[in-house]
Amino acid sequence: MPGTFEPRAHGLTPPQRSAMMAFALALGAALAACASNVPDGGTGASGVSGGASGTSGGASGTSGAASGTSGAASGTSGGVGGSLNGAGGTGSVTPDPAKGGGTACVTAEPVASPLRRLTRFEYDNTVRDLLGFDLAPAARFPPDAVAGGFSNNASVLTISPLLAEKYMEAAESLAAEAIKNLPAQLPCDPVATGEEACARQFVQVFGGRAYRRPLEAADSDRLLRAYAAGRTGGSFAEGIGMVIRAALQSPSFLYRFEFGATALPGEKLVRLNAHELAARLSYFLWASMPDEPLTVAAESGVLSTPQGIAAQARTMLADKRARRAVTEFYDQWLALGALTLIKDPLVHPEFTPELRDAMRAETPAFVEHVLWAGDGRLATMLTSPLGFTSAPLAALYGVAQPAGIGPRQVTLVPEQRAGLLTQAGFLAVHALPNQSSPVTRGKFVREKFLCQEPPAPPPNLNVTPPEVDNTRSTRERFAQHTADPTCSACHELMDPIGFGFEAYDAVGRFRTADAGKSIDDSGWVAKSADLDGPFRGARELGEKLAGSAQVRDCVASQWLRYALGRFEGAGDSCSLTQLRAKFSASGGDLRELLVELTQTESFLYRRAIAAEELLP
């Protein structure tokens, strides 16, 4: 069980506390400047040359220090987020498969690799794996912004002054907890080795793990100054604690820098180095830092070939850590975080916290079953007759609840439910507080399964949904969208799909009548690549989606966006073609999709930085 996170000024004097606060605020300001110091659509390399800390002579002793990222390129496209490699480029390159480049994929315009900050989910996983205990401090951080449905999109992952302060508080509490069991953190015995020598060993080992790469001399010097600041007038443990505080507030910990090898003249792509690839693999498949075996694999050359990377990916997918990371994708893809929503208690008094929690637990259990106990196929995700319920959800589904604690596997009523799109959690999220929502449900299918964005509504258009009317069904009330020429162009893409979900109310309960009238759950898909035509009900829609090449291609795109922390660009076309072809050839095997993603040019390479782009 996670411990209790308590942000306190552990052992800090008021001047030290003020210095650490100055560091935290300066860190946020400097990194925000890096993300915005480039003209729209341009490239840049503003760097974090010591200015992120600004704590010269402060408590941490990390003069210009906790960053350790002198000259880090952070250029942006559009002035938001950050990109190590700028945006765009010309020319073509054929990566060499013999050198770990995957297939011979020709790219005319490489896409920028973004400067990626750890998300709250990644932060908690990382500090737990780094320190060996679970305080989950990121619960107190401001929510991560979302772009494209995912919270790990680098374009919106900036550091605000508030977040910088929360990083400082988290570092203090984590360090204080860590030194309570100091031997568990140390690679040496300070009595036998000597405190100074042991501190140096700790800095090398802990710093390398925290920064996910071997330390440079400047990194070591800064962390040793932090140790000296804590040890002066304090104990050996306090010195070690100060190293932990400084490291956890460093951009080298909070961000994933990727510089790769030096580009040769004319090269447009540069392969990531072994440690950068290890970090890409670990944050993609584990949402956390590389562990020791993965680090050893990087240092021993295992990641130098596509075959080695694929084998490592399969090993990682078999690890239980992959379950938390992969299910997080589905949680975000389906927007299940919105299950904190509230339903109108007068209309749906059954929507209790217990029912909401049961809904929240079903999808991860279902995904884990399909991916690790089942055949791992997208079609199974969309058509499986299995549910995973606890008592409140079993009652909603009208099935008997098996004995046991937590979500238990049940066979659903076949006429009512099958697959992700009939799970109550999904249906409740994509509905309104007091009624179902054909628009929301149809829009989700259009965007997340077909990768088609409906046009935005015209300015000043009233988008308030029709009020509940006990004399007219939802379908009748929403028919005005397609009847009104102002609305029909957009709503014909969404509403006819959403009407197929009308057998489920706002909390996902199956129903046969609405406003006293028999449910009409007939639907229609239009303007798709291979899905156009009628269907009846969400179960039949799931079967229709399961057989679609467009849906398989879209799911591959969604995974690419999630793995790379950015939207795809023209330069990803070769990688996407390769990924989609392999996914289709595998019969829609989602596990093979993840392995194949690690073989793509977009995963293995970054855009080369031209010399002129590094100029102020």
C-alpha positions in Angstrom: 0.0 0.0 0.0 1.3 3.5 -0.7 2.5 5.5 2.2 1.2 8.9 3.2 2.7 11.8 1.4 3.3 14.8 3.7 5.0 17.8 2.2 7.2 19.3 4.9 10.4 21.3 5.2 12.3 18.3 6.5 15.3 19.6 8.5 15.6 22.8 6.4 16.3 26.1 8.0 14.3 29.1 6.8 17.1 30.4 4.5 17.5 26.9 3.1 13.8 26.6 2.6 13.8 30.0 0.8 16.7 28.9 -1.4 15.0 25.7 -2.4 11.8 27.6 -3.1 13.7 30.0 -5.3 15.2 27.0 -7.1 11.7 25.5 -7.7 10.3 28.7 -9.1 13.3 29.4 -11.2 13.1 25.9 -12.6 9.6 26.4 -13.8 10.3 29.8 -15.2 13.4 28.7 -17.0 11.9 25.6 -18.6 8.8 27.6 -19.6 11.1 30.1 -21.3 12.8 27.3 -23.1 9.4 26.2 -24.4 8.3 29.6 -25.6 11.5 31.3 -26.7 11.0 30.3 -30.3 8.9 31.8 -33.0 5.7 30.0 -34.0 6.6 27.1 -36.3 10.3 27.6 -35.7 13.0 25.6 -34.1 15.3 26.4 -31.3 17.8 25.4 -28.7 17.5 27.8 -25.9 19.0 25.5 -23.4 18.8 25.1 -19.6 22.3 26.3 -18.9 22.4 26.3 -15.2 19.7 29.0 -15.1 17.0 26.6 -14.1 18.2 26.3 -10.5 19.5 29.7 -9.6 20.5 28.5 -6.1 24.1 29.6 -5.9 25.1 29.3 -2.3 21.7 27.9 -1.4 20.8 24.9 0.8 21.2 22.3 -1.9 24.6 23.6 -2.9 23.6 23.1 -6.5 24.8 26.4 -8.0 23.1 26.5 -11.4 23.2 22.9 -10.6 20.2 20.7 -10.1 19.6 20.8 -13.8 22.9 19.4 -15.2 21.5 20.1 -18.6 23.8 22.8 -19.9 22.8 23.6 -23.5 19.8 21.3 -23.6 18.0 22.0 -26.8 14.3 22.7 -26.2 13.0 24.2 -29.4 9.3 24.3 -30.0 6.8 24.3 -32.8 4.1 26.8 -32.0 5.8 27.9 -28.8 4.3 25.2 -26.5 5.9 22.2 -24.9 9.4 21.7 -26.2 11.3 19.9 -28.8 14.9 18.8 -28.8 15.1 18.6 -32.5 13.1 21.4 -34.0 10.2 20.8 -36.4 10.6 19.5 -39.9 13.6 19.1 -42.2 14.2 18.0 -45.7 16.0 15.3 -47.5 15.8 11.6 -47.1 17.5 8.8 -45.2 17.4 5.0 -45.3 18.2 3.7 -41.8 20.5 0.7 -41.8 18.7 -2.4 -40.3 22.1 -3.8 -39.4 22.7 -0.8 -37.1 19.4 -1.1 -35.3 17.4 1.0 -37.7 14.5 -1.4 -38.3 13.3 -1.7 -41.9 14.6 0.4 -44.8 12.2 3.2 -44.3 12.7 6.4 -46.3 11.6 9.6 -44.7 11.6 12.9 -46.6 10.8 15.2 -43.7 11.6 13.8 -40.2 9.4 14.8 -37.3 10.8 16.5 -34.2 11.4 14.5 -31.1 9.8 16.4 -28.2 11.3 17.2 -24.9 9.1 15.2 -22.6 8.4 15.9 -19.0 7.4 13.0 -16.7 3.6 12.8 -16.3 2.1 12.4 -12.8 1.6 8.7 -13.5 5.2 8.3 -14.7 6.6 10.4 -11.8 5.0 8.2 -9.1 6.1 5.0 -10.9 9.6 6.4 -11.3 10.2 7.5 -7.7 8.8 4.2 -6.5 11.1 2.2 -8.6 14.0 4.5 -7.9 13.7 4.6 -4.1 11.9 1.4 -3.3 8.8 2.7 -1.5 5.5 4.2 -2.6 4.3 7.6 -1.3 2.5 8.6 -4.6 3.3 12.3 -4.2 2.1 13.2 -7.7 -1.5 13.1 -6.4 -0.8 16.6 -5.1 0.6 17.9 -8.4 -1.6 20.0 -10.7 -3.4 17.7 -13.2 -1.4 17.1 -16.4 -2.9 18.8 -19.4 -4.4 16.6 -22.1 -3.8 16.8 -25.9 -5.3 14.3 -28.3 -6.8 12.4 -25.5 -3.5 11.6 -23.8 -1.8 13.2 -20.8 1.7 12.4 -22.0 1.6 14.7 -25.0 4.8 16.8 -24.7 3.3 19.9 -26.4 1.3 20.7 -23.2 3.6 19.3 -20.5 5.1 22.5 -19.2 6.2 23.3 -15.6 4.2 26.0 -13.9 5.4 27.8 -10.7 2.9 25.7 -8.7 4.2 22.5 -10.2 7.8 23.5 -9.5 6.8 24.1 -5.9 5.1 20.7 -5.7 8.3 19.1 -7.1 10.3 20.7 -4.3 7.8 19.5 -1.6 7.8 16.0 -3.1 11.6 15.9 -3.2 11.8 16.9 0.4 9.4 14.2 1.6 10.8 11.5 -0.6 14.3 12.3 0.6 13.2 12.3 4.3 11.5 8.9 3.8 14.5 7.5 2.0 17.1 8.2 4.7 14.9 6.6 7.3 16.3 3.3 5.9 19.6 4.6 4.6 21.3 1.2 4.1 18.7 0.3 1.6 19.6 3.3 -0.5 23.4 3.0 -0.3 25.7 0.9 -2.5 28.3 0.9 0.2 28.9 0.9 4.0 30.0 4.5 5.0 31.8 3.1 8.1 33.9 0.6 6.2 34.3 2.7 3.0 34.5 6.1 4.6 31.7 8.7 4.3 33.3 10.7 1.6 34.0 7.7 -0.6 30.6 6.2 0.0 28.9 9.5 -0.9 30.8 9.5 -4.2 29.7 6.0 -4.9 26.1 6.9 -4.0 26.2 9.9 -6.3 27.4 7.8 -9.3 24.9 5.0 -8.7 21.9 6.9 -7.6 22.5 9.8 -10.0 22.9 7.5 -13.0 19.6 5.7 -12.2 17.8 9.0 -11.5 19.1 10.6 -14.7 18.7 7.3 -16.7 22.2 7.7 -18.1 25.8 7.7 -17.0 26.7 10.9 -15.2 28.9 13.5 -16.7 31.6 15.1 -14.6 29.5 18.2 -14.2 26.5 16.2 -13.0 28.7 14.5 -10.3 30.2 17.7 -9.2 26.8 19.3 -8.7 25.4 16.4 -6.7 28.5 16.2 -4.6 28.1 19.9 -3.8 24.6 19.1 -2.7 26.0 16.4 -0.4 28.5 18.8 1.0 25.8 21.4 1.7 23.7 18.9 3.6 26.7 17.3 5.4 28.1 20.7 6.6 26.6 21.2 10.0 24.5 18.0 9.5 25.0 14.2 9.3 26.0 11.9 6.6 22.4 10.9 6.2 21.4 14.6 5.7 24.0 14.9 3.1 22.6 11.9 1.2 19.1 13.3 1.6 20.2 16.6 0.0 21.6 14.7 -3.0 18.2 13.0 -3.4 16.4 16.3 -3.2 18.7 17.9 -5.7 18.4 15.0 -8.2 14.7 14.8 -8.0 14.4 18.5 -8.9 16.8 18.3 -11.8 15.5 18.6 -15.4 17.6 15.5 -16.1 15.2 13.6 -13.8 12.0 15.5 -14.7 12.6 15.5 -18.4 13.7 12.9 -20.9 16.5 14.4 -22.9 17.4 12.7 -26.2 20.4 13.9 -28.1 21.5 10.7 -29.8 24.7 10.4 -31.8 26.4 13.3 -33.6 24.9 13.7 -37.0 27.1 13.4 -40.0 27.0 16.0 -42.7 23.8 15.6 -44.7 22.1 13.3 -42.2 18.6 14.1 -41.3 18.0 11.3 -38.8 20.2 10.2 -35.8 19.7 7.0 -33.9 19.1 7.4 -30.2 21.9 6.1 -28.1 21.5 3.0 -26.0 20.5 4.7 -22.8 17.9 6.9 -24.6 16.5 3.8 -26.2 16.3 2.0 -22.9 14.4 5.0 -21.5 12.0 5.0 -24.5 11.3 1.3 -24.0 10.8 1.6 -20.2 8.5 4.6 -20.4 6.6 3.1 -23.3 6.1 -0.3 -21.8 6.4 0.3 -18.1 5.7 4.0 -17.7 8.8 4.2 -15.5 12.6 4.2 -15.4 14.8 1.5 -16.8 15.6 -1.2 -14.3 19.1 -2.8 -13.9 18.6 -5.6 -16.4 17.4 -3.1 -19.0 20.4 -0.8 -18.3 22.8 -3.7 -18.6 21.1 -4.6 -21.9 21.8 -1.1 -23.1 25.4 -1.0 -22.0 26.2 -4.5 -23.4 24.9 -3.7 -26.9 21.7 -5.8 -26.8 19.8 -2.7 -28.0 22.0 -2.2 -31.0 19.9 -4.4 -33.3 16.2 -4.5 -34.1 16.2 -8.1 -33.0 17.7 -7.3 -29.7 15.2 -4.5 -29.1 12.2 -6.7 -30.1 13.4 -9.4 -27.7 13.8 -6.9 -24.9 10.3 -5.5 -25.6 8.8 -9.0 -25.4 10.6 -9.6 -22.1 9.3 -6.3 -20.8 5.7 -7.1 -21.8 5.9 -10.3 -19.8 6.8 -8.3 -16.7 3.9 -7.3 -14.4 5.0 -3.6 -14.7 3.7 -3.7 -18.3 0.2 -4.2 -17.1 0.0 -0.9 -15.2 1.4 1.0 -18.2 -0.6 -0.7 -21.0 -3.8 -0.4 -19.1 -3.1 3.2 -18.6 -3.3 3.7 -22.3 -6.8 2.2 -22.5 -7.8 4.2 -19.5 -6.8 7.4 -21.2 -8.0 6.3 -24.7 -11.4 5.6 -23.3 -11.3 8.7 -21.1 -12.2 6.7 -18.0 -10.5 9.2 -15.8 -13.7 11.1 -16.2 -15.5 8.6 -14.0 -15.1 11.1 -11.2 -18.1 12.7 -12.8 -21.4 13.1 -11.0 -24.8 11.9 -12.3 -28.0 13.6 -11.4 -29.1 11.9 -8.1 -32.8 12.5 -8.9 -32.5 10.7 -12.1 -29.9 8.1 -11.2 -29.8 7.5 -7.5 -28.1 4.2 -8.1 -24.9 5.9 -9.3 -23.2 5.5 -5.9 -19.4 5.8 -5.2 -19.4 2.0 -4.9 -20.9 1.5 -8.4 -18.6 4.1 -9.9 -15.5 2.3 -8.3 -16.8 -1.0 -9.7 -17.1 0.6 -13.2 -13.6 2.0 -12.8 -12.1 -1.3 -12.0 -13.7 -3.3 -14.8 -11.9 -2.0 -17.8 -8.3 -2.6 -16.5 -9.3 -6.1 -15.4 -10.8 -6.8 -18.8 -7.8 -5.4 -20.7 -5.4 -7.4 -18.6 -7.4 -10.6 -19.3 -7.5 -10.0 -23.0 -3.8 -9.1 -23.3 -2.2 -11.5 -20.9 -4.6 -14.4 -20.5 -6.4 -14.2 -23.8 -5.5 -13.9 -27.5 -4.5 -10.2 -27.2 -6.6 -9.2 -30.3 -8.4 -6.0 -31.0 -11.4 -8.0 -32.2 -11.6 -9.7 -28.8 -11.5 -6.3 -27.1 -14.5 -5.2 -29.1 -16.6 -8.4 -29.0 -15.7 -10.5 -25.9 -18.8 -11.7 -24.0 -16.9 -11.4 -20.7 -17.2 -8.8 -18.0 -15.4 -8.2 -14.7 -17.7 -7.1 -12.0 -18.1 -6.5 -8.3 -21.5 -6.6 -6.6 -22.8 -3.1 -7.6 -21.9 -3.6 -11.2 -23.2 -7.2 -11.4 -26.5 -5.8 -10.2 -26.5 -3.2 -12.9 -25.7 -5.9 -15.5 -28.3 -8.3 -14.2 -25.8 -11.1 -13.6 -24.8 -13.2 -10.5 -21.7 -12.0 -8.8 -19.1 -14.7 -8.1 -17.6 -15.0 -4.7 -14.4 -13.2 -4.0 -12.9 -9.7 -3.6 -12.4 -7.3 -6.5 -13.6 -7.6 -10.1 -14.6 -11.2 -10.9 -15.0 -12.6 -14.3 -18.6 -13.1 -15.5 -20.4 -14.0 -18.7 -22.5 -11.1 -19.8 -26.1 -11.3 -21.0 -25.4 -11.9 -24.7 -28.3 -9.9 -26.1 -27.1 -6.9 -24.1 -23.3 -6.6 -23.9 -20.0 -7.6 -25.5 -16.7 -5.8 -25.6 -15.4 -2.4 -24.5 -18.2 -0.4 -26.0 -20.9 -1.9 -23.9 -19.0 -1.6 -20.5 -20.8 0.6 -18.1 -17.7 2.7 -17.3 -17.3 3.7 -21.0 -21.1 4.4 -21.4 -21.3 6.5 -18.2 -18.3 8.7 -19.1 -19.7 9.3 -22.6 -23.1 10.5 -21.5 -24.6 13.5 -19.7 -25.5 13.7 -16.0 -29.2 13.2 -16.6 -29.4 11.5 -20.1 -27.6 9.5 -22.7 -25.6 11.4 -25.3 -25.6 10.2 -28.9 -23.3 13.1 -29.8 -20.7 12.3 -27.2 -20.7 8.6 -27.9 -20.7 9.0 -31.7 -18.0 11.6 -31.5 -15.8 9.2 -29.5 -16.1 6.4 -32.1 -15.4 8.8 -34.9 -12.3 10.2 -33.3 -10.8 7.3 -31.4 -11.7 4.4 -33.7 -11.7 6.1 -37.1 -9.2 8.8 -36.4 -11.5 11.4 -38.0 -12.0 14.8 -36.3 -15.5 16.2 -36.8 -15.5 19.9 -37.7 -15.8 22.4 -34.8 -19.3 23.9 -34.4 -19.8 27.4 -36.0 -19.0 30.4 -33.7 -21.9 31.5 -31.4 -23.9 28.3 -32.1 -25.9 27.1 -29.1 -24.5 23.7 -28.3 -26.6 23.0 -25.2 -28.1 19.6 -25.5 -31.9 19.3 -25.7 -33.6 19.2 -22.3 -35.0 15.9 -21.1 -38.7 15.6 -22.1 -40.6 12.7 -20.7 -42.9 12.8 -23.8 -40.0 12.4 -26.4 -37.2 9.9 -26.6 -33.6 10.9 -26.8 -33.6 10.0 -30.4 -36.5 12.2 -31.1 -35.1 15.2 -29.2 -31.6 14.9 -30.9 -33.2 14.6 -34.4 -33.1 18.3 -34.7 -29.3 18.1 -35.3 -29.7 16.4 -38.6 -32.8 18.4 -39.5 -31.1 21.7 -39.1 -28.7 22.5 -42.0 -26.5 24.5 -39.7 -25.8 21.4 -37.6 -26.3 18.5 -40.0 -22.9 18.6 -41.7 -21.1 17.8 -38.4 -23.8 15.8 -36.6 -24.3 13.4 -39.5 -20.8 12.1 -38.6 -21.6 11.6 -35.0 -25.3 11.2 -34.1 -26.1 8.2 -36.4 -23.3 6.3 -34.7 -24.3 7.5 -31.3 -27.9 6.4 -31.7 -26.6 2.8 -31.8 -25.9 3.2 -28.1 -29.5 4.2 -27.1 -30.1 0.8 -25.4 -27.9 2.2 -22.5 -28.9 5.1 -20.3 -26.6 7.7 -18.7 -25.1 5.2 -16.2 -24.8 2.4 -18.8 -27.8 0.4 -17.6 -29.4 -1.6 -20.4 -32.9 -0.4 -21.3 -35.7 -1.3 -23.7 -37.7 1.9 -23.5 -37.0 5.6 -23.3 -39.7 8.2 -22.4 -42.2 5.3 -22.6 -41.3 4.4 -26.2 -39.4 1.3 -27.4 -35.7 1.9 -28.0 -34.6 2.3 -31.5 -30.9 1.6 -31.5 -30.4 1.4 -35.2 -27.3 3.3 -36.4 -25.4 4.2 -39.5 -21.8 4.9 -40.3 -21.0 7.4 -43.1 -17.9 8.8 -44.7 -15.6 6.1 -43.6 -13.1 4.0 -45.5 -14.7 0.6 -45.1 -17.5 0.9 -42.5 -20.3 2.8 -44.3 -23.7 1.3 -43.8 -26.2 0.4 -41.1 -25.9 -1.5 -37.9 -28.1 -2.2 -34.9 -26.9 -1.7 -31.4 -23.5 -1.3 -29.8 -22.7 -5.0 -29.9 -23.2 -5.1 -33.7 -21.2 -1.9 -34.0 -18.3 -3.6 -32.1 -18.4 -6.4 -34.6 -18.3 -3.9 -37.4 -15.4 -2.1 -36.0 -13.5 -5.3 -35.2 -13.5 -6.2 -38.9 -12.4 -2.8 -40.2 -9.0 -2.0 -41.6 -9.5 1.7 -40.9 -10.1 0.9 -37.3 -6.9 -1.2 -37.1 -5.0 1.6 -38.7 -6.4 4.2 -36.3 -5.6 2.1 -33.3 -2.0 1.8 -34.5 -1.9 5.6 -34.9 -3.3 6.1 -31.3 -0.5 3.8 -29.9 2.1 5.7 -31.9 0.9 9.0 -30.4 1.0 7.6 -27.0 4.4 5.9 -27.3 6.1 9.0 -28.7 4.2 11.6 -26.7 3.2 13.7 -29.7 0.9 13.8 -32.7 2.1 12.0 -35.8 3.4 14.1 -38.7 4.2 13.6 -42.4 7.6 12.3 -41.4 5.9 9.4 -39.6 4.1 8.1 -42.7 6.7 5.4 -43.4 6.7 4.2 -39.8 2.9 4.2 -39.7 2.7 2.2 -43.0 5.1 -0.4 -41.6 3.2 -0.5 -38.2 -0.2 -0.8 -39.8 0.9 -3.5 -42.2 2.4 -5.6 -39.4 -0.6 -5.1 -37.2 -3.0 -6.3 -39.9 -0.7 -9.3 -40.8 -0.8 -10.3 -37.1 -4.6 -10.5 -37.2 -4.9 -7.4 -35.0 -2.7 -8.7 -32.2 -2.2 -5.8 -29.8 0.8 -7.3 -28.2 2.6 -7.6 -31.5 1.6 -4.0 -32.3 3.6 -2.8 -29.3 6.6 -4.9 -30.2 6.5 -3.7 -33.8 6.2 -0.1 -32.7 9.7 -0.4 -31.2 11.0 -1.4 -34.6 9.9 1.8 -36.4 12.1 4.6 -37.5 9.9 7.0 -35.5 10.7 5.1 -32.3 14.4 4.5 -32.9 15.5 7.8 -34.4 15.3 11.5 -33.8 15.7 14.4 -36.2 19.2 15.6 -36.5 19.9 19.1 -35.2 21.6 21.4 -37.7 24.4 23.5 -36.4 22.5 26.7 -37.2 19.7 25.6 -35.0 21.9 25.6 -32.0 22.7 29.3 -32.4 21.0 31.8 -30.0 
